[in-house]
């Protein structure tokens, strides 16, 4: 899978919990970068569909919601 960049709204504590959960499910060769911004956004860059699924199912996805409202 190619690198995917997603933006979520989340508090820092919840993002840290999900990062720990994602680390347990990561496979060899998987990369993940999580940036927690002060405005309440969490930016995730990963090449693993399993890591992306963890974040999408457990955090409100800001980018997908915006896209749905504009369609």
N, C-alpha and C positions, 0 to 999 in steps of 0.2 A: 504494500500500500504506500502511496506517496504521502508526503507530509501534509497534514491537515491542520488548519488554524481555526479555532473556535473561540468565541467570546461568550462568557456566562456571567450572570449576576449571582454573586454568592458572598457570604461573609468569609473571613480568613479562616476561622475555625473549621467550617464545613469543607472548604477547599483543601485544608490540610488532612482532614479525615479521608476524603476521597483520594487524595494523592497517595496516602499510605495504603489504601485498599488497592489502588491501581498498581502500585509497586509490587504487591504480592502476586498479581496476575500477569505481570510483564514477562514476555518471553525473551530469549536471546536475540539480540539485534534490534530490540525495540528502543526507541528514543522517546523521551517525554520531557517537555519543558512547561512549567506552570509559573505564571507571573500573577501575583495578587496585587492589584492596584488600589490606591487609597479611595477611589470613588466607588468601590463596591463591585468592580468587575474582576473576573478571573480570566486570564488568557491562557489557553491550552494549545500547545503544538505537539503533535504526536504522529507516529506512523503505524500505530497499532489500533485495529478496529475494536479490540476488547477494552482498551483504555478509554477510547472515545465513547463507547457504549456506557461505561460506568458513569462518566460525567454527564452524558445526555439524559440518562434515566433518573439521575438523582439530583440534578440541579436544573433550575429553570434556564432554558436555552434562549438567550437574548437575540441572537442573530436569526434563528429560525422563526421566532415570533414576529420580528420586524418584517421578514420576507413574506409571511402569511398575511399580514395586515396590508401590505402594499400590492398584493396580487389581485 
